[in-house]
């Protein structure tokens, strides 16, 4: 499309956390639409709460590519591979390795697992995936600019951002400066000019990773990492910055402060988008509650609901709630998503265009709830190509699943058990087996053989 909107394309509207309003999206350059989303800190496997922004902004990435053209969208999602939590995990898991080797072992294993997990959720790779440790020079440069402009200062081996040097600090979270706290990863210390000041660079001891800088050997603070990576790959000002609601303060607030003050710009990103929180079975997810669930556990173990869940089911379960609303991630929700998928036809996307009903829904602030409803209507409209193209826009590709021999044997056993129940006129229990199999994507067909005896066949139905 050469970066130009088609005449039939509806106006894309997005809710902007910065303005607290939904408005028409107007890219800075329609031939180079740019989006940055905060990625994982690779010290532990990503949990189901981490999955939500990855899925949400993958759908937006797909929509932007559809509207502006695949070659006209740049999506940057970072990997944070320097962090005190990583250091602690490295020392715990690899106490006999040199620290740098231990850190490398942790970050490589965790990043690899993250990539495998989000691929199983149907997410595309971002256009670029910068790592914090590859952008230390850029971080140092931004810090030097902040000091030169009077927005940062050295104190006791650290460099801190002076929040009172920025007249409108706090505009994203709308929190008055005197009510703000110090932010994660740094305590309120006496060497700060203001309690809300935050660290840009901190000194490293001999048993901590570090890089040489004008302020001595040290490592970056949390927030400066994303400012440096987004600026390097997307520019001083770009179109969309996304992440979870929990990142509004302090992380995104401080990103804005650093970037604007270093580059002398009015904004860092024009649109700020945040997905809502994820609860698990009605409770806040935490290890102390015993309901902390990783993506990998859902995909590969029977920890949640006593069974393994396909990635497509997890993805659809997320999309069945609007991205800005809180979501209760539950076995019931997964079962609902699985039943819905079981009703959809298997189809490979060809050259067909997505249906207007799906595009219209997504163009209204990424309304995936309405989009899923529209997709369900298409499933029985007799146009498999349009259905497939529309499903692909949501990152869903209903397929006939391959059943391995062990699974087929287990299905045969359950079908036989159901036949025995039917022959014994225990219809209620027989119906339970049928309904359970259907929820798993297995459809039964009852009939009779040449002798009049009851027989049942099965097929995978997606």
C-alpha positions as CSV (number, residue, x, y, z in Angstrom):
1,X,0.0,0.0,0.0
2,X,3.1,2.2,-0.1
3,X,2.3,3.6,3.3
4,X,-1.0,5.0,2.3
5,X,-4.4,4.1,3.8
6,X,-6.9,2.4,1.5
7,X,-10.1,4.3,1.0
8,X,-12.1,1.5,2.7
9,X,-9.9,1.3,5.8
10,X,-11.7,2.6,8.8
11,X,-10.1,5.3,11.0
12,X,-7.8,3.7,13.6
13,X,-8.6,5.0,17.1
14,X,-6.5,4.3,20.1
15,X,-6.8,5.2,23.8
16,X,-3.9,7.3,25.0
17,X,-2.9,7.0,28.6
18,X,-1.1,10.3,28.3
19,X,-4.3,12.2,27.5
20,X,-6.9,9.8,29.0
21,X,-8.8,10.0,25.7
22,X,-9.5,7.8,22.7
23,X,-8.5,9.6,19.5
24,X,-7.7,9.0,15.9
25,X,-4.2,7.6,15.4
26,X,-2.0,9.8,13.1
27,X,1.5,8.4,12.6
28,X,4.4,10.7,12.4
29,X,5.4,9.1,9.1
30,X,2.9,6.7,7.5
31,X,5.8,5.0,5.7
32,X,7.6,4.3,9.0
33,X,5.1,3.7,11.8
34,X,7.1,3.0,15.0
35,X,6.1,1.1,18.2
36,X,8.1,0.2,21.3
37,X,6.9,-2.2,24.0
38,X,8.8,-3.1,27.2
39,X,9.9,-6.7,27.0
40,X,11.0,-9.3,29.6
41,X,13.7,-9.0,32.3
42,X,15.3,-12.4,31.7
43,X,15.9,-13.8,35.2
44,X,12.9,-16.2,35.3
45,X,10.3,-17.8,33.0
46,X,7.6,-15.4,31.9
47,X,4.3,-15.7,33.7
48,X,0.8,-15.5,32.4
49,X,0.7,-11.8,33.3
50,X,3.7,-11.2,31.0
51,X,1.9,-13.0,28.2
52,X,-0.8,-10.4,28.0
53,X,1.1,-7.4,26.7
54,X,3.0,-9.7,24.3
55,X,-0.3,-10.9,22.8
56,X,-2.0,-7.5,22.9
57,X,0.7,-5.6,21.1
58,X,1.2,-8.5,18.7
59,X,-2.4,-7.9,17.5
60,X,-1.7,-4.2,17.2
61,X,1.5,-5.0,15.2
62,X,-0.5,-7.1,12.9
63,X,-3.2,-4.5,12.5
64,X,-0.7,-1.7,11.8
65,X,1.0,-3.8,9.2
66,X,-2.4,-4.5,7.5
67,X,-3.3,-0.8,7.5
68,X,0.1,0.8,6.6
69,X,1.9,-2.1,4.8
70,X,4.2,-4.8,6.2
71,X,7.3,-2.9,5.2
72,X,6.2,0.3,6.9
73,X,6.0,-0.7,10.5
74,X,8.8,-1.1,13.0
75,X,8.1,-2.9,16.2
76,X,10.8,-2.8,18.9
77,X,10.5,-5.0,22.0
78,X,13.5,-5.1,24.3
79,X,15.2,-7.7,26.4
80,X,16.5,-6.5,29.8
81,X,19.6,-8.6,30.5
82,X,21.2,-6.5,33.2
83,X,19.4,-6.2,36.5
84,X,20.0,-7.0,40.2
85,X,17.4,-9.8,40.0
86,X,19.4,-11.4,37.3
87,X,22.6,-11.1,39.4
88,X,20.8,-12.7,42.4
89,X,19.5,-15.6,40.2
90,X,22.9,-16.2,38.7
91,X,24.5,-16.4,42.1
92,X,21.8,-18.8,43.3
93,X,21.7,-21.1,40.3
94,X,25.4,-21.1,39.3
95,X,27.4,-20.4,42.5
96,X,30.5,-22.1,41.1
97,X,30.7,-20.2,37.8
98,X,32.4,-16.8,37.4
99,X,29.8,-14.1,37.7
100,X,29.7,-13.1,34.0
101,X,29.4,-16.7,33.0
102,X,26.6,-17.3,35.5
103,X,24.7,-14.3,34.3
104,X,25.1,-15.4,30.7
105,X,23.8,-18.8,31.6
106,X,20.7,-17.4,33.2
107,X,19.9,-14.8,30.6
108,X,20.4,-17.1,27.6
109,X,18.3,-19.9,29.1
110,X,15.5,-17.5,30.1
111,X,15.5,-15.5,26.8
112,X,15.4,-18.8,24.8
113,X,12.4,-20.0,26.8
114,X,10.6,-16.7,26.4
115,X,11.0,-16.9,22.6
116,X,9.7,-20.5,22.6
117,X,6.7,-19.6,24.8
118,X,5.6,-16.5,22.9
119,X,6.0,-18.3,19.6
120,X,3.6,-21.0,20.9
121,X,1.2,-18.2,21.7
122,X,1.1,-17.3,18.0
123,X,3.1,-14.1,18.4
124,X,5.2,-12.7,15.5
125,X,8.8,-11.8,16.1
126,X,9.3,-8.0,16.6
127,X,11.1,-6.1,13.9
128,X,14.0,-5.6,16.3
129,X,14.7,-7.0,19.7
130,X,17.5,-5.0,21.3
131,X,19.3,-6.2,24.5
132,X,20.2,-3.8,27.3
133,X,23.8,-4.9,27.4
134,X,24.3,-4.1,23.7
135,X,23.3,-0.5,24.4
136,X,25.4,0.6,27.3
137,X,27.2,3.3,25.2
138,X,23.8,4.8,24.2
139,X,22.8,4.9,27.9
140,X,26.0,6.7,28.9
141,X,25.5,9.2,26.1
142,X,21.9,10.1,27.3
143,X,23.1,10.4,30.9
144,X,25.9,12.8,29.8
145,X,23.2,14.9,27.9
146,X,21.1,15.0,31.0
147,X,23.9,16.2,33.2
148,X,24.9,18.9,30.6
149,X,21.3,20.1,30.4
150,X,21.0,20.4,34.2
151,X,18.6,17.5,34.7
152,X,21.0,15.0,36.4
153,X,23.7,15.1,39.1
154,X,26.4,12.9,40.6
155,X,26.2,11.9,44.2
156,X,28.2,9.2,46.1
157,X,29.1,7.2,43.1
158,X,25.7,7.4,41.4
159,X,24.1,9.6,38.8
160,X,20.5,10.6,39.6
161,X,17.8,12.4,37.6
162,X,16.6,15.6,39.3
163,X,12.8,15.4,39.1
164,X,12.3,19.0,40.2
165,X,14.3,20.1,37.1
166,X,11.4,19.1,34.9
167,X,8.4,21.4,35.3
168,X,5.8,18.8,34.2
169,X,7.2,15.6,35.6
170,X,4.4,13.2,36.4
171,X,2.1,14.0,33.5
172,X,1.6,10.3,32.5
173,X,0.6,9.0,36.0
174,X,-1.0,12.4,36.9
175,X,0.7,12.1,40.4
176,X,1.8,15.3,42.1
177,X,5.5,15.4,42.7
178,X,5.3,15.6,46.4
179,X,3.2,12.3,46.5
180,X,5.6,10.3,44.4
181,X,8.0,7.7,45.8
182,X,11.5,6.8,44.8
183,X,10.6,4.0,42.4
184,X,11.7,0.4,42.1
185,X,15.3,-0.7,42.5
186,X,16.6,2.2,44.5
187,X,16.0,3.2,48.1
188,X,15.4,6.7,49.4
189,X,18.9,7.8,50.4
190,X,20.3,10.9,52.0
191,X,22.3,11.8,49.0
192,X,19.2,12.5,46.9
193,X,18.2,16.1,46.3
194,X,14.5,15.0,46.2
195,X,12.9,11.8,47.4
196,X,11.4,11.2,43.9
197,X,14.8,11.4,42.2
198,X,15.8,8.1,40.5
199,X,19.0,6.4,39.6
200,X,20.5,6.6,36.1
201,X,23.8,5.0,36.8
202,X,25.0,3.1,39.9
203,X,28.4,1.9,41.0
204,X,29.2,-1.8,40.7
205,X,31.3,-3.8,43.2
206,X,33.8,-6.4,42.2
207,X,31.1,-9.1,42.3
208,X,28.6,-7.2,40.2
209,X,28.5,-6.7,36.4
210,X,29.8,-3.3,35.4
211,X,31.0,-1.1,32.5
212,X,33.5,1.8,32.5
213,X,31.9,5.2,32.4
214,X,32.8,8.9,33.2
215,X,31.5,8.2,36.7
216,X,33.5,5.0,37.3
217,X,32.7,1.4,36.8
218,X,29.0,0.8,37.2
219,X,25.8,-0.3,35.6
220,X,22.6,1.4,34.4
221,X,19.4,2.0,36.3
222,X,16.3,0.4,35.2
223,X,14.5,3.2,33.3
224,X,17.5,4.5,31.3
225,X,17.7,1.2,29.4
226,X,14.4,1.6,27.5
227,X,15.1,5.3,26.8
228,X,18.4,4.4,25.1
229,X,17.0,1.4,23.1
230,X,13.9,3.1,21.9
231,X,15.9,6.2,20.8
232,X,18.5,4.1,19.0
233,X,16.0,2.1,17.0
234,X,12.9,4.4,16.7
235,X,14.3,8.0,17.2
236,X,13.9,10.8,19.7
237,X,10.1,10.8,19.2
238,X,8.0,7.8,17.9
239,X,4.4,6.8,17.5
240,X,3.4,4.3,20.2
241,X,4.8,3.1,23.5
242,X,3.1,0.1,25.1
243,X,3.3,-2.1,28.2
244,X,1.4,-3.2,31.2
245,X,-0.6,-0.9,33.5
246,X,1.9,-1.6,36.3
247,X,4.7,0.2,34.3
248,X,3.0,3.6,34.2
249,X,4.8,4.6,37.4
250,X,7.6,4.7,37.9
251,X,9.0,3.1,34.7
252,X,7.2,4.8,31.9
253,X,7.0,8.1,33.8
254,X,10.8,8.1,34.2
255,X,11.4,7.0,30.6
256,X,9.5,10.1,29.5
257,X,11.5,12.3,31.9
258,X,14.9,11.0,30.7
259,X,14.1,11.1,27.0
260,X,12.4,14.4,26.8
261,X,15.0,16.2,28.9
262,X,17.9,14.6,27.1
263,X,16.6,15.3,23.6
264,X,14.7,18.6,24.3
265,X,11.4,17.2,22.9
266,X,7.8,17.8,24.0
267,X,7.0,14.1,24.0
268,X,8.8,10.8,23.9
269,X,5.9,8.9,22.2
270,X,2.7,10.3,20.9
271,X,0.5,7.5,22.1
272,X,0.9,5.5,25.4
273,X,-1.0,2.3,25.6
274,X,-1.4,0.0,28.7
275,X,-3.0,-3.3,29.1
276,X,-4.9,-4.2,32.3
277,X,-3.9,-6.5,35.1
278,X,-4.2,-10.3,35.1
279,X,-5.7,-12.2,38.0
280,X,-5.7,-15.9,38.4
281,X,-8.9,-17.6,39.5
282,X,-10.1,-14.3,41.0
283,X,-7.0,-13.5,43.0
284,X,-3.9,-11.5,42.5
285,X,-1.2,-13.7,41.1
286,X,1.7,-14.3,43.5
287,X,3.9,-17.1,44.6
288,X,2.7,-16.7,48.2
289,X,-0.8,-17.3,47.0
290,X,0.2,-20.5,45.2
291,X,-1.3,-19.3,42.0
292,X,1.8,-18.1,40.2
293,X,1.7,-19.7,36.7
294,X,4.2,-19.4,34.0
295,X,3.4,-19.6,30.3
296,X,5.6,-22.7,30.0
297,X,3.7,-24.4,32.8
298,X,0.5,-23.9,31.0
299,X,1.9,-25.1,27.7
300,X,3.9,-28.1,28.9
301,X,2.6,-29.3,32.3
302,X,-0.6,-30.2,34.0
303,X,-0.3,-27.6,36.8
304,X,-3.3,-25.5,35.8
305,X,-6.6,-27.3,35.6
306,X,-4.9,-30.7,35.6
307,X,-4.0,-30.6,31.9
308,X,-1.8,-29.1,29.2
309,X,-3.3,-26.1,27.3
310,X,-2.6,-25.3,23.6
311,X,-1.1,-21.9,22.9
312,X,-4.0,-21.0,20.6
313,X,-6.4,-21.5,23.5
314,X,-4.3,-19.3,25.8
315,X,-4.2,-16.6,23.2
316,X,-7.9,-16.6,22.5
317,X,-8.6,-16.6,26.2
318,X,-6.7,-13.3,26.5
319,X,-8.4,-11.8,23.5
320,X,-11.8,-12.5,24.9
321,X,-11.4,-9.5,27.2
322,X,-10.7,-5.9,26.1
323,X,-7.0,-5.1,26.6
324,X,-7.6,-2.2,28.9
325,X,-9.9,-4.2,31.2
326,X,-8.7,-6.5,34.0
327,X,-8.8,-10.2,33.2
328,X,-9.5,-13.2,35.4
329,X,-7.5,-16.0,34.0
330,X,-9.2,-19.2,34.9
331,X,-9.8,-22.8,33.9
332,X,-13.3,-21.8,33.0
333,X,-12.1,-19.1,30.7
334,X,-9.7,-21.5,29.0
335,X,-12.4,-24.1,28.5
336,X,-14.7,-21.4,27.0
337,X,-12.0,-20.5,24.6
338,X,-11.3,-24.1,23.7
339,X,-15.0,-24.7,23.0
340,X,-15.2,-21.7,20.8
341,X,-12.1,-22.8,18.8
342,X,-13.7,-26.3,18.4
343,X,-16.6,-24.7,16.5
344,X,-14.4,-23.0,14.0
345,X,-13.4,-24.5,10.7
346,X,-9.8,-25.4,9.8
347,X,-8.5,-23.1,7.1
348,X,-5.3,-21.8,5.7
349,X,-5.1,-18.1,4.9
350,X,-4.6,-17.4,1.2
351,X,-4.9,-14.1,-0.7
352,X,-8.2,-13.1,0.8
353,X,-8.6,-9.9,2.8
354,X,-9.8,-9.9,6.4
355,X,-13.5,-9.1,6.8
356,X,-14.5,-5.5,7.4
357,X,-16.3,-6.5,10.6
358,X,-13.1,-7.7,12.1
359,X,-11.0,-4.8,10.9
360,X,-13.7,-2.3,12.2
361,X,-13.6,-3.9,15.6
362,X,-9.8,-3.8,15.9
363,X,-9.7,-0.2,14.6
364,X,-11.8,0.8,17.6
365,X,-9.1,0.8,20.2
366,X,-8.2,-2.8,19.5
367,X,-11.6,-4.2,20.5
368,X,-10.7,-7.8,20.3
369,X,-13.9,-8.8,22.1
370,X,-16.0,-7.5,19.1
371,X,-13.4,-8.9,16.7
372,X,-13.7,-12.4,18.2
373,X,-17.5,-12.1,18.0
374,X,-17.2,-11.1,14.3
375,X,-14.8,-13.9,13.6
376,X,-17.2,-16.4,15.2
377,X,-20.0,-15.1,12.9
378,X,-17.6,-15.6,9.9
379,X,-16.9,-19.2,10.9
380,X,-20.3,-20.3,9.6
381,X,-20.7,-17.8,6.7
382,X,-19.4,-20.2,4.1
383,X,-16.3,-18.2,3.1
384,X,-13.3,-20.1,4.6
385,X,-10.7,-17.9,2.9
386,X,-12.1,-14.7,4.5
387,X,-12.5,-16.4,7.8
388,X,-8.9,-17.6,7.7
389,X,-7.5,-14.2,6.8
390,X,-9.6,-12.6,9.6
391,X,-8.4,-15.2,12.1
392,X,-4.8,-14.5,11.0
393,X,-5.2,-10.8,11.8
394,X,-5.9,-11.9,15.4
395,X,-3.0,-14.3,15.4
396,X,-5.3,-17.3,15.3
397,X,-5.0,-20.1,12.8
398,X,-7.5,-22.9,13.4
399,X,-6.0,-26.1,12.1
400,X,-6.8,-29.8,12.2
401,X,-4.5,-31.0,14.9
402,X,-2.3,-34.0,14.4
403,X,-3.1,-36.7,16.9
404,X,-0.2,-38.9,17.9
405,X,-0.7,-42.7,18.5
406,X,-0.8,-42.5,22.3
407,X,-3.4,-39.8,22.3
408,X,-5.5,-41.7,19.7
409,X,-5.4,-44.8,21.9
410,X,-6.6,-42.8,24.8
411,X,-9.5,-41.3,22.7
412,X,-10.4,-44.8,21.6
413,X,-10.5,-45.9,25.2
414,X,-12.9,-43.1,26.2
415,X,-15.1,-43.6,23.1
416,X,-15.4,-47.3,24.0
417,X,-16.2,-46.5,27.6
418,X,-18.9,-44.1,26.4
419,X,-20.4,-46.9,24.2
420,X,-20.6,-49.2,27.2
421,X,-22.4,-46.4,29.1
422,X,-24.9,-45.9,26.2
423,X,-25.5,-49.6,25.9
424,X,-26.2,-49.6,29.7
425,X,-28.6,-46.7,29.2
426,X,-26.4,-44.4,31.4
427,X,-26.9,-41.5,29.1
428,X,-25.9,-38.8,31.6
429,X,-22.4,-40.2,32.1
430,X,-22.1,-40.9,28.4
431,X,-23.0,-37.3,27.6
432,X,-20.2,-36.1,29.9
433,X,-17.6,-38.0,28.0
434,X,-19.0,-36.7,24.7
435,X,-19.0,-33.1,25.9
436,X,-15.5,-33.4,27.4
437,X,-14.1,-34.7,24.1
438,X,-15.8,-32.0,22.2
439,X,-14.3,-29.4,24.4
440,X,-10.9,-30.9,23.5
441,X,-11.7,-30.6,19.8
442,X,-12.8,-34.2,19.3
443,X,-16.2,-34.7,17.7
444,X,-18.1,-38.0,17.9
445,X,-20.4,-39.4,15.3
446,X,-22.8,-42.1,16.4
447,X,-24.2,-44.7,14.0
448,X,-24.9,-48.4,13.5
449,X,-23.1,-51.2,11.7
450,X,-24.6,-53.7,9.3
451,X,-25.8,-55.8,12.2
452,X,-27.6,-52.9,13.9
453,X,-25.1,-52.6,16.7
454,X,-24.2,-49.1,17.9
455,X,-20.8,-47.7,16.7
456,X,-19.1,-44.4,17.2
457,X,-16.4,-42.8,15.1
458,X,-14.4,-39.6,16.0
459,X,-12.6,-36.8,14.2
460,X,-10.6,-33.8,15.2
461,X,-12.9,-30.8,14.8
462,X,-11.5,-27.3,15.0
